[in-house]
C-alpha cells in the first residue's frame, strides 16, 4: 500500500531532521552530509544486489508518446472533416455532436480503449495539476517555519555546548505523519467505511479536508508570528548564517501546533493524491500518473521560489530579515499563503467535479464504439 511507503519515507526524514541538523550545528556542517552520502550509497548497493528479487513489468511502449500520437490523430481527423464536405452526406447517421478525441477512433489508427485511456489520463492530470497551489504553500512552510523558529528561543540553547537548531523542530511534522498514518489507515478509515454515518473517506474528500487543515496550520503560524514580535528580544550568534540574530524570548515550542497540522494536511493530501493517481489512472498509465504527483511537487517548488523572489522584490519587509531588529512583516506573508491555498482549493473542487461528471461520448455503433 502507498501509505506504508510514505510512512517509511517519513521515518527516514525524522532521523535526518533530528540527527543531521544536530551534527551540522554542533559539530561540522560538512560532517552532517556524510550520513546522507552513506545512506545513498547503501541504497544503491541494496538495489543492485536485490535486482533478481524485484519484479519489473514488461514495458509496452511510452505512455506519453502514445498519448501524443492519439492527440495528433484526433487533430488530423478534425482537419480532414473540416476540409471534406462530403462526409455528412456519406454518413447520414453520424451525429452532429461528438467529442474531439473520438476523431482518433474514426481515423482507424487507435482502438476505443486507447482513446478512452488518453481521455481519462487528461482528467486525472487535471486534478493533480490543481494541487499546485497547495504544493507551493507546502514547500514554503519548509522554509518559513524554520526561519520563524530560528528567531525564537529554544530552551536548551541556554546550556553550554548544546545548540538545538530550529530545523530539528521540523521533525515534529514528520513525527506527526508517522503517527497519523497508522491512526487513519488502521483505525479511522476502516471504521468510517463500515459505519452508517455516511462519512465515506473518499480520496477527494480527504484532499479537500487536508487543504482546510493546511489553512489552519498557516493561521496558527500567523498567530505565532504576531505574538513573537511582542516578546522581548536579545542578540545571539548563529552558526548557520554566521551572524547575530535578534532572538525573541518566545519559546519555539509554540510552533508545535502548526507543525502537527501541517503533518496532518500532508497525510490527507499527498497520500490521497498518490492513491488517486494510481487507482484512477488507466492500467497502462499508473506509473506515469503516480510519478506526475512528484512532478506537481516539483512545480510547487519552482513557483514557491518565484513567490519568494517576487515578494522580496516588492518589499523586503514581507520576508524574514534575520540581520535586522524590525523582523519584517512576515505575518502578511502567511496570509498570502492562506489565499494561495484557498485558490488551490477552488481549482481542486472544479477539477474534482469535472472528473466525477464526465459526459458520455457520441459514437457510431457500427464502427465498434459504445
C-alpha positions as CSV (number, residue, x, y, z in Angstrom):
1,X,0.0,0.0,0.0
2,X,1.1,3.5,-0.7
3,X,0.6,4.7,2.8
4,X,3.3,2.2,4.0
5,X,5.7,3.6,1.5
6,X,5.0,7.2,2.7
7,X,5.4,6.0,6.3
8,X,8.8,4.6,5.6
9,X,9.9,7.8,3.9
10,X,8.9,9.9,6.9
11,X,10.7,7.6,9.3
12,X,13.9,8.4,7.3
13,X,13.0,12.1,7.2
14,X,12.6,12.2,11.0
15,X,16.1,10.7,11.5
16,X,17.5,13.2,9.0
17,X,15.9,16.3,10.7
18,X,16.9,15.2,14.2
19,X,20.4,13.7,13.6
20,X,21.9,15.5,10.7
21,X,20.9,19.1,11.6
22,X,22.2,18.5,15.2
23,X,25.6,17.3,13.8
24,X,25.8,20.3,11.4
25,X,25.1,22.9,14.0
26,X,27.1,21.5,17.0
27,X,30.0,19.8,15.1
28,X,30.5,20.3,11.4
29,X,28.2,21.3,8.6
30,X,30.1,19.2,6.1
31,X,30.2,16.3,8.6
32,X,26.4,16.3,8.7
33,X,26.3,15.5,5.0
34,X,28.4,12.3,5.5
35,X,25.5,10.2,6.8
36,X,23.3,11.2,3.8
37,X,26.0,10.2,1.4
38,X,26.5,6.9,3.2
39,X,22.7,6.2,3.1
40,X,22.5,6.9,-0.6
41,X,25.5,4.6,-1.3
42,X,23.8,1.8,0.8
43,X,20.6,2.3,-1.1
44,X,22.3,1.9,-4.4
45,X,24.1,-1.3,-3.3
46,X,20.8,-2.6,-2.0
47,X,19.1,-2.1,-5.4
48,X,22.0,-3.5,-7.3
49,X,22.2,-6.7,-5.3
50,X,18.5,-7.3,-5.0
51,X,17.6,-6.9,-8.7
52,X,16.7,-10.5,-9.1
53,X,14.1,-10.2,-6.4
54,X,12.5,-7.1,-8.0
55,X,9.6,-7.8,-10.3
56,X,9.8,-5.4,-13.3
57,X,6.8,-5.5,-15.6
58,X,7.4,-5.6,-19.4
59,X,7.2,-2.1,-20.9
60,X,4.6,-1.8,-23.7
61,X,5.8,1.5,-25.1
62,X,5.9,5.1,-23.9
63,X,2.7,6.2,-22.3
64,X,3.4,9.9,-23.1
65,X,4.3,9.0,-26.7
66,X,1.1,7.1,-27.2
67,X,-1.0,9.9,-25.7
68,X,0.7,12.4,-28.1
69,X,0.0,10.1,-31.1
70,X,-3.7,9.9,-30.1
71,X,-3.9,13.7,-29.9
72,X,-2.2,14.1,-33.2
73,X,-4.6,11.6,-34.9
74,X,-7.6,13.4,-33.4
75,X,-6.3,16.7,-34.7
76,X,-5.6,15.4,-38.2
77,X,-9.1,13.8,-38.3
78,X,-10.7,17.1,-37.3
79,X,-8.8,18.9,-40.1
80,X,-9.9,16.3,-42.6
81,X,-13.5,16.6,-41.6
82,X,-13.4,20.3,-41.9
83,X,-12.0,20.0,-45.4
84,X,-14.2,17.2,-46.6
85,X,-17.8,18.4,-47.2
86,X,-18.9,15.0,-48.5
87,X,-18.7,13.3,-45.1
88,X,-22.0,14.5,-43.8
89,X,-23.9,13.2,-46.9
90,X,-22.0,9.9,-47.0
91,X,-22.6,9.0,-43.3
92,X,-26.0,10.4,-42.5
93,X,-26.2,8.5,-39.2
94,X,-23.2,10.3,-37.8
95,X,-24.3,12.6,-35.0
96,X,-23.5,16.3,-35.4
97,X,-22.1,16.4,-32.0
98,X,-19.2,14.3,-31.0
99,X,-16.1,14.7,-28.8
100,X,-12.8,15.8,-30.3
101,X,-10.8,12.8,-29.2
102,X,-13.2,10.4,-30.9
103,X,-11.6,11.5,-34.1
104,X,-8.6,9.3,-33.2
105,X,-11.0,6.3,-33.3
106,X,-12.7,7.5,-36.5
107,X,-9.2,7.6,-38.2
108,X,-8.9,3.9,-37.5
109,X,-5.4,4.2,-36.0
110,X,-6.4,3.6,-32.4
111,X,-8.9,1.5,-30.5
112,X,-11.7,2.8,-28.3
113,X,-9.7,1.6,-25.2
114,X,-6.6,3.6,-26.2
115,X,-8.6,6.8,-26.7
116,X,-10.5,6.3,-23.5
117,X,-7.3,5.8,-21.6
118,X,-5.9,9.1,-23.0
119,X,-9.2,10.9,-22.1
120,X,-9.0,9.5,-18.6
121,X,-5.3,10.5,-18.4
122,X,-6.2,14.1,-19.1
123,X,-8.9,14.1,-16.4
124,X,-6.5,12.6,-13.8
125,X,-3.7,15.0,-14.7
126,X,-6.1,18.0,-14.5
127,X,-7.0,17.0,-10.9
128,X,-3.3,16.6,-10.0
129,X,-2.3,19.9,-11.6
130,X,-5.0,21.7,-9.5
131,X,-2.9,20.7,-6.4
132,X,0.0,23.0,-7.5
133,X,-1.1,25.9,-5.2
134,X,-1.2,23.6,-2.2
135,X,2.3,22.3,-3.1
136,X,3.5,25.9,-3.3
137,X,2.5,26.5,0.3
138,X,3.8,23.2,1.5
139,X,7.3,24.0,0.1
140,X,7.1,27.5,1.6
141,X,6.4,26.2,5.1
142,X,9.5,24.1,4.9
143,X,11.4,27.4,4.8
144,X,9.4,30.0,6.6
145,X,8.5,27.7,9.6
146,X,12.2,27.0,10.1
147,X,13.1,30.7,9.7
148,X,10.4,31.6,12.2
149,X,11.8,29.1,14.7
150,X,15.3,30.5,14.1
151,X,14.2,33.7,15.6
152,X,12.5,32.1,18.7
153,X,14.0,30.8,21.9
154,X,15.0,27.1,22.2
155,X,15.3,26.4,25.9
156,X,18.2,24.0,25.5
157,X,20.2,26.7,23.7
158,X,20.9,28.4,27.0
159,X,23.1,25.4,28.2
160,X,26.8,25.4,27.4
161,X,27.9,23.4,24.4
162,X,24.5,22.3,23.2
163,X,22.6,24.0,20.4
164,X,19.2,23.0,19.2
165,X,18.7,24.2,15.6
166,X,15.2,25.3,14.6
167,X,15.4,22.8,11.7
168,X,15.2,20.0,14.2
169,X,11.7,21.1,15.1
170,X,10.6,20.3,11.6
171,X,10.8,16.7,12.7
172,X,7.5,17.4,14.6
173,X,5.9,17.4,11.1
174,X,7.4,14.1,10.1
175,X,6.7,12.5,13.5
176,X,3.1,13.6,13.4
177,X,2.9,12.0,9.9
178,X,4.2,8.7,11.2
179,X,1.6,8.9,14.0
180,X,-1.4,9.9,11.8
181,X,-0.8,7.3,9.1
182,X,-1.4,4.2,11.2
183,X,-4.1,6.0,13.2
184,X,-6.0,6.8,10.0
185,X,-5.4,3.7,7.9
186,X,-5.7,1.1,10.7
187,X,-8.4,2.7,12.8
188,X,-10.3,5.7,11.5
189,X,-10.8,4.9,7.8
190,X,-11.9,1.3,8.3
191,X,-14.5,2.4,10.9
192,X,-15.9,5.1,8.7
193,X,-16.3,2.7,5.8
194,X,-18.5,0.3,7.9
195,X,-20.3,3.0,9.8
196,X,-23.8,4.3,9.0
197,X,-22.7,8.0,9.3
198,X,-22.3,8.4,5.6
199,X,-18.8,9.9,6.1
200,X,-17.1,7.9,3.3
201,X,-13.4,8.9,3.4
202,X,-13.1,9.2,-0.4
203,X,-9.8,10.5,-1.8
204,X,-11.4,13.8,-2.9
205,X,-12.9,14.4,0.5
206,X,-9.6,13.7,2.2
207,X,-7.7,16.1,-0.1
208,X,-10.3,18.8,0.5
209,X,-10.1,18.3,4.2
210,X,-6.3,18.4,4.0
211,X,-6.4,21.8,2.4
212,X,-8.6,23.1,5.1
213,X,-6.2,21.8,7.7
214,X,-3.3,23.4,5.8
215,X,-5.1,26.8,6.2
216,X,-5.4,26.1,9.9
217,X,-1.6,25.4,10.1
218,X,-0.8,28.6,8.3
219,X,-3.2,30.6,10.5
220,X,-1.5,29.1,13.6
221,X,1.8,30.3,12.2
222,X,0.4,33.7,11.6
223,X,-0.8,33.9,15.3
224,X,2.7,32.8,16.5
225,X,4.4,35.4,14.3
226,X,2.2,38.2,15.7
227,X,2.9,37.1,19.3
228,X,6.6,36.6,18.7
229,X,7.1,40.2,17.7
230,X,5.7,41.4,21.0
231,X,8.2,39.4,23.2
232,X,11.5,40.8,24.4
233,X,14.5,40.3,22.1
234,X,18.2,39.7,22.6
235,X,21.2,39.2,20.3
236,X,22.5,35.7,19.6
237,X,25.2,34.5,17.2
238,X,24.0,31.9,14.7
239,X,26.4,29.5,13.2
240,X,24.4,28.8,10.0
241,X,24.1,32.5,8.9
242,X,27.4,33.4,10.5
243,X,26.0,36.5,12.2
244,X,23.9,37.8,15.0
245,X,20.2,37.2,15.1
246,X,17.6,39.1,17.1
247,X,16.0,36.3,19.0
248,X,12.6,36.6,20.6
249,X,12.1,35.2,24.2
250,X,9.0,33.4,23.0
251,X,9.6,29.6,23.2
252,X,10.0,27.7,20.0
253,X,7.6,25.1,21.4
254,X,4.7,27.4,20.4
255,X,5.4,26.2,16.8
256,X,4.3,22.6,17.6
257,X,0.6,23.1,16.7
258,X,1.4,24.5,13.2
259,X,3.8,21.6,12.6
260,X,1.3,19.0,13.7
261,X,-1.4,20.5,11.5
262,X,1.0,20.6,8.5
263,X,1.8,16.9,9.0
264,X,-1.9,16.1,9.2
265,X,-2.6,18.1,6.0
266,X,0.2,16.2,4.3
267,X,-1.3,12.8,5.2
268,X,-4.7,13.8,3.9
269,X,-3.5,15.5,0.7
270,X,-0.2,13.8,-0.5
271,X,-1.1,10.2,0.2
272,X,-4.6,10.6,-1.1
273,X,-3.2,12.2,-4.3
274,X,-0.8,9.3,-4.8
275,X,-3.7,6.8,-4.2
276,X,-5.9,8.7,-6.6
277,X,-3.2,8.8,-9.3
278,X,-2.6,5.1,-9.1
279,X,-6.1,3.7,-8.7
280,X,-7.9,6.2,-11.0
281,X,-5.5,6.1,-13.9
282,X,-5.7,3.6,-16.8
283,X,-3.8,0.4,-16.2
284,X,-1.1,1.2,-18.8
285,X,-0.5,4.7,-17.2
286,X,-0.4,4.1,-13.5
287,X,3.4,4.6,-13.2
288,X,3.2,7.8,-15.3
289,X,0.4,9.3,-13.2
290,X,2.0,8.3,-9.9
291,X,5.2,9.9,-10.9
292,X,3.3,13.0,-12.1
293,X,2.4,13.7,-8.5
294,X,6.0,14.4,-7.7
295,X,6.2,16.5,-10.9
296,X,3.5,18.6,-9.3
297,X,5.5,18.8,-6.1
298,X,8.5,20.0,-8.2
299,X,6.3,22.6,-9.9
300,X,5.2,23.7,-6.5
301,X,8.9,24.2,-5.5
302,X,9.6,26.2,-8.7
303,X,6.6,28.5,-8.2
304,X,7.4,28.8,-4.5
305,X,10.8,30.2,-5.4
306,X,9.1,32.7,-7.8
307,X,6.8,33.7,-5.0
308,X,9.7,34.3,-2.6
309,X,11.7,36.3,-5.2
310,X,8.6,38.4,-6.2
311,X,7.7,39.2,-2.6
312,X,11.3,40.1,-1.8
313,X,11.4,42.4,-4.8
314,X,8.2,44.1,-3.9
315,X,9.1,44.7,-0.2
316,X,11.9,43.0,1.8
317,X,9.9,43.6,5.0
318,X,7.4,40.9,3.9
319,X,10.1,38.2,4.2
320,X,12.4,37.3,7.0
321,X,15.3,39.7,7.6
322,X,17.4,37.8,10.1
323,X,20.1,40.5,10.4
324,X,17.7,43.3,11.5
325,X,15.6,44.2,14.5
326,X,12.5,45.0,12.6
327,X,11.5,41.3,12.0
328,X,9.9,42.4,8.8
329,X,6.1,42.0,8.3
330,X,6.1,38.3,7.7
331,X,2.6,37.8,9.2
332,X,1.2,39.2,6.0
333,X,3.2,36.6,4.0
334,X,1.3,33.9,6.0
335,X,-2.0,35.4,5.0
336,X,-0.8,35.4,1.3
337,X,-0.1,31.7,1.6
338,X,-3.6,31.2,3.0
339,X,-5.0,32.9,0.0
340,X,-3.0,30.6,-2.3
341,X,-4.4,27.6,-0.6
342,X,-7.9,29.0,-0.9
343,X,-7.4,29.5,-4.7
344,X,-6.0,26.0,-4.9
345,X,-9.0,24.6,-3.1
346,X,-11.4,26.2,-5.6
347,X,-9.4,24.8,-8.5
348,X,-9.4,21.4,-7.0
349,X,-13.2,21.4,-6.4
350,X,-13.6,22.4,-10.1
351,X,-11.3,19.6,-11.3
352,X,-12.9,17.0,-9.0
353,X,-16.4,18.0,-10.2
354,X,-15.3,17.6,-13.8
355,X,-13.7,14.2,-13.1
356,X,-16.9,12.9,-11.4
357,X,-19.3,14.3,-14.0
358,X,-17.6,13.4,-17.3
359,X,-20.2,13.2,-20.0
360,X,-20.6,10.2,-22.3
361,X,-19.2,10.4,-25.8
362,X,-21.2,10.2,-29.0
363,X,-20.1,7.5,-31.4
364,X,-21.4,5.2,-34.1
365,X,-22.3,1.7,-33.1
366,X,-21.3,0.2,-36.5
367,X,-17.8,1.5,-36.1
368,X,-17.4,-0.5,-32.9
369,X,-17.9,2.3,-30.4
370,X,-20.2,2.1,-27.4
